[in-house]
Amino acid sequence: MTKKLDNTTRYERLRERYMNGDIDRRGFLGLIGAAGLAYGVQTPFAKYAHAAVDQVRFDGWGGVVSEAFRQYAFEPYTAESGIAVVDGTFGGGDEYLSRVKAGQPGEYNIAHLSGVFDYARYHGLGLSSELNEANIPNLQFVIPKLIEVFRGVSGGALSCVPYDYGTTGLAYNRKYISDERMQEMGANILLDESLKGKIAGWSDWRTRMWYASLQTDQDPNGATDVEACWDAVRTHRDLSLKYWGSGAELMSLLAEEEVYVTEGWSGRIYALQEQGHDIGYMDPPNGFGWQECLFVIKGSPMEPCEELLNFMLAPETSIAVAEGQNYPPALDPTKVDLGAKIPTLPAFDPTGTLEGLTFADPVYWNGHEAEWAKMFGRVQKGY
């Protein structure tokens, strides 16, 4: 009992130093990790000391995103709980879902999924769990809109917690393409014949059809002339150097000037800008907004997963991860002081309403998945 009180006192003193500005956020996380002190949770990690569960698997997008999770969330969590986080990566949502479907129950635990449509299809396939929200009190800090859309899919219960959001906008090299030209052309810059061989795009059927809808002046959540969209996808394919398959490849193509323009993930483009590359970024009207969640797959050890989710939603952790991966956190900026950097990130909404972002309609996109994913596979091969 004395040790527990001592740890609590040590944690409170460190937190007081952090709140007073005597140590920065990363220093705070490092010190509590080194000291093995629990924070952001209501139940002690010690209850798992003799449990059968000694690890939780987490799969995410790799690159700077996984690095941020590892440094600011997983390593401190393991130091405090004794539960290891096995950190896997994937390049796309379809690829990862195939792994999960082929795996054994409990083999995969938590996934960094993109979009409500991913949540809906996992739920529809019977892969969702039901979180005990009493074990995740830090949900109170999350933007309400982000939570409610998930509840609507799964009948009120949650199988995930929202974690971050961003956009898939247009990234371009200012040495070759001006801001004025981008504003004039918008999504059609990806169909500019003068840039043939210097254009790229993500090998993701949803992104291709979303941008094709914009290029044909249609609603990306309700295109009526689908053949026109596929014609635009083919035109983009013929003008492109290649499709990229990961955030690391996206960054490399732009940094090495192999391509001058592509759609790209807002946080990865911000990372390039931080590195000194003169890469511009813009979201065209009805650009692709998305939110990501930490989804707990059916068959996972629920209490350790809930403890990890709660740890990751603690403002100190969530803000540090957000600053590391360059995507705004799901924390409500009207409830939590997000510091100096996060308000400068692309897609950040200081109101917490996210009214300025266009999200994918899960019913529309999941309803077309089988047909359009197959069709894009044929288009990739030259059809």
Secondary structure, DSSP 4 states (H G I P E B T S, - for coil): -HHHHHHHHHHHHHHHHHHTTSS-HHHHHHHHHHHT---S-SS-GGGGTTSS--EEEEEE--HHHHHHHIIIIIHHHHHHH--EEEEEE-S-HHHHHHHHHHS-TTS--EEEEEHHHHHHHHHHTT-B----GGG-GGGGGB-HHHHHHHHHHTTT--SEEEEEEEEEEEEEETTTS-HHHHHHHGGGGGG-GGGTTSEEEES-HHHHHHHHHHHTT--TTS-S-HHHHHHHHHHHHHHEEEEE-SHHHHHHHHHTTS-SEEEEEHHHHHHHHHTT--EEEE--TT-EEEEEEEEEBTTS-HHHHHHHHHHHHSHHHHHHHHHHHTS-BSB-TTTS--TTTGGGSTT--TTS--TT-EEP-HHHHHHHHHHHHHHHHHHHTT-
